């Protein structure tokens, strides 16, 4: 089994599950809310938080931006997209605050210009969103930076995943099984794909990025061998925003991290033996 190194932490078989709180756009354009979510991730015991970065006029057509869409920032889709996008000032503060808290942070760049923008912050890795998995130019541009890469595989065929791996190479790569619905129904999660990806790419760590409402499927993913678990996080699922309902609130995130760590302690080494603590019980209860 292979491994990847992210910010000095090993991700792969035999290492603790690397847990990411995805803030994404759940900050609703507020740096102060982003900082509160960093606090939530830190207090729950996450290893990192993740954001998204887009160059709006590259990722979206003018037609798409002009579409009517009432939102807190104005009457069009363009007002929404620009209102949710952080720039250099905001990310500088996020960088400062996350480092102060001792938490890694990185982002999903949706275009080459966003990759170049994020480079100034010396990120520990890059994340490729499911929507970008077949963008070979973006994949090559990200890989050219020489950093570890995490790739989500939602809305993709195995052939598309294999092609992305061939473009990226397997060194310092992590693949995440993902179902790209928000929120995802339990019957659609298909957690068995984690094992399929592990078999198909034995030298690549495999993880899970969940969009379901509950906590337990993400813990199950770790039990099935996920080396990384990523979940959207929010202060309140009833807040305005497209990703809030598919996110974990602070208590849910805390429970998920706790249960994954409990699994890591409980799974042992798989060798059947009589424990020293069992010996007096054995002596007392065994008749023959």
C-alpha positions, -999 to +999 in steps of 0.1 A: +000+000+000+013+034-009+013+066+011+013+104+006+028+131+028+006+162+034+020+189+056+044+164+073+016+140+080+016+105+063-016+095+047-020+058+039-022+023+053-009+021+089-013+058+096-042+076+113-070+087+091-064+122+078-095+142+086-105+173+066-132+198+075-143+213+042-153+249+047-157+254+009-181+283+005-200+277+038-183+309+051-209+328+030-184+354+020-174+363+056-138+359+068-151+360+104-174+330+097-145+312+080-124+317+112-152+303+134-153+272+111-115+269+115-121+269+153-148+242+149-124+220+129-096+225+153-117+218+184-131+186+168-096+173+161-094+177+123-060+177+106-069+203+080-096+226+065-103+231+028-116+260+008-125+265-029-108+290-053-123+301-086-114+328-111-150+337-117-147+351-153-128+320-164-148+293-147-182+307-156-195+321-189-210+356-190-243+341-199-242+319-167-232+349-146-260+370-159-287+345-150-313+359-125-307+344-090-318+362-059-291+360-032-277+381-004-252+398-027-276+408-055-301+397-082-278+375-105-257+344-104-227+366-109-234+386-078-235+353-058-203+339-073-183+370-068-198+376-033-186+341-022-151+344-036-122+353-013-092+373-027-057+379-015-066+399+016-090+373+028-068+343+022-038+361+038-060+363+070-071+327+067-034+317+063-024+336+093-053+323+115-050+287+105-013+287+112-020+304+146-044+275+154-018+249+142-042+236+114-033+229+078-054+245+051-056+241+014-081+246-014-096+232-046-085+255-075-110+253-104-087+269-130-050+275-137-050+311-126-064+300-092-036+275-088-010+303-094-029+325-069-028+298-042+010+291-047+018+323-028+006+306+004+028+275+000-001+251+004+006+216+017-013+201-012-040+208-039-074+192-041-090+185-074-128+188-073-149+161-089-161+186-115-124+191-126-113+155-127-114+153-165-097+187-170-063+174-181-048+209-185-057+218-150-044+185-137-011+190-154-008+225-142-015+214-106+010+186-108+036+208-122+037+227-089+053+196-073+028+193-044+008+163-032-026+160-049-060+149-035-085+140-063-123+135-057-139+110-081-176+120-079-197+118-111-169+099-128-165+064-144-136+041-135-122+048-169-122+086-162-105+079-128-079+058-144-072+084-170-068+111-143-044+089-124-024+084-156-022+122-161-013+129-124+010+100-117+007+080-085+033+097-064+018+117-035-017+112-048-048+104-028-081+094-044-114+101-027-146+082-034-174+108-036-210+110-046-217+144-060-252+151-047-259+176-020-270+161+004-265+125-007-290+098+002-276+069+021-287+044-006-266+063-031-233+064-011-219+031-025-192+029+001-180-004-014-163+017-041-136+024-015-124-012-017-127-012-055-105+019-057-080+003-033-078-028-055-075-008-087-048+015-075-029-004-048-001+021-045-025+051-040-041+059-006-079+060-009-103+081+011-139+093+012-155+128+008-190+126+021-220+148+014-246+129+034-265+144+063-254+119+090-222+110+108-221+072+106-214+066+069-182+086+072-171+065+102-180+034+082-158+046+054-129+047+078-137+011+089-137+001+052-102+014+049-105+051+040-071+067+047-087+102+045-122+114+054-134+148+043-167+164+053-183+198+046-187+217+079-211+244+089-220+264+120-257+257+113-273+236+086-302+260+083-279+288+072-283+302+037-262+284+011-262+255-013-238+233+007-251+239+042-276+210+043-249+185+032-226+196+060-219+185+096-225+209+124-199+212+152-213+184+174-216+161+144-180+167+134-169+161+169-187+128+170-173+117+136-137+124+146-142+107+180-157+076+164-130+073+137-103+076+164-121+050+185-120+027+156-083+032+152-077+023+188-102-007+187-092-024+155-059-038+169-036-059+148-059-087+140-038-114+158-061-136+179-045-141+214-054-144+250-048-110+266-030-108+300-061-091+314-082-121+303-060-147+321-076-144+356-111-145+340-101-175+320-088-193+351-120-184+370-146-193+344-132-221+322-142-255+336-123-276+310 
